[in-house]
């Protein structure tokens, strides 16, 4: 087994460089409820709870990045629908990336436009 992969602290999404902060357990709430991750509406910066199991950590990060894409793309969907989309696609994308590493190496190889 190789060295652990460093968790991202910055991420480029839809042309913006976003901050990713890893917060202590229980530090993230939204509307008074504990949550694993949250995205700031104004800056689109992301906060993720530290210490989550590996798949849940990645699933939560992908979920929050999907919120950023929806908001930066100015898609007109209500909050409940946005949450459903992020839950479904976040889990599906993380699973797809992990199940198909060759496909993702192909997709992430730099190419001329």
Secondary structure, DSSP 8 states (H G I E B T S, - for coil): --------SEEEETTEEEEEEEE-TT--EETTEE-SEEE-TTT--EEEETT--HHHHHHHHHHHHHHHHHHHTT----HHHHHHHHHHHHHHHHHHHHH-HHHHHHHHS----
